[in-house]
Amino acid sequence: MMYMKSPKDVAYFIAEGHARDASPSSSANPPPPFHMMAFKGRLSTMQIQDLAAFVLAADGYLVPSEGSVAKGSEVSLKFGCESCHGVGGSGGVLNPKSFTGTVPGWIGPDFNDLTRNRLEFGEWVLDGRSAGMKKNRAASFFLNRATLQMPSFRGVLAEQDVGNLWAYILWLRSKPASPETKNDSTP
Ligand code: HEC
């Protein structure tokens, strides 16, 4: 996947079975023994675009390759944060008996209701709940009742991991809500 630059390139690859700029085979450049299947005609343009978006998301391709955002993304994947909070913090995983019925995402406008700053973020991640929520009996009632509980990662994650996770979440929140492929019909 290293030579793919954008969702368009990935969609092209899925549709045609080769990269856009692949040089034609010649005696100096013999054809490979196997070809990626061309899916054009088997899948609609929309399906190919959705697949390309999925491939990029699943690959974490759009995440920067180094720095605190990259490290935060690695920690998030390693500890399964996004199996509850949704891919890229998109939310929506069902949580019966919880206040909203789903595990909250990280990217929506509601995020700041529960996590106002880096300090509260650390409390959620290390203690499974913010200090403010712990003191609030009504909130605690709903949090305790929920089927899925935010795990406490104290003793598992270092302060630095928490800082990197925070950088990752701020980065996710800074991105436009929908992937650029959404309204683009020309792969
Ligand atoms: C087992 C599922 C599960 C896993 C795994 C999980 N969480 Fe949570 N998380 C929850 C639930 C449930 C809540 C409580 C929110 C509620 O119901 O109001 C929560 C709350 C939070 C909150 C505060 C709510 C908000 O959106 O502002 C943050 C931040 C958070 N989790 C981050 C993380 C991070 C980072 C990881 C990985 C290190 C992680 N979570 C792993 C289920 C999970």
Boltz pocket constraint, residues with backbone or C-beta under 6 A from the ligand:
constraints:
  - pocket:
      binder: B
      contacts: [[A, 75], [A, 76], [A, 79], [A, 80], [A, 81], [A, 82], [A, 83], [A, 84], [A, 85], [A, 95], [A, 98], [A, 99], [A, 102], [A, 103], [A, 104], [A, 105], [A, 106], [A, 110], [A, 111], [A, 112], [A, 113], [A, 114], [A, 115], [A, 121], [A, 124], [A, 125], [A, 128], [A, 143], [A, 146], [A, 148], [A, 149], [A, 150], [A, 151], [A, 153], [A, 165]]
      max_distance: 6.0
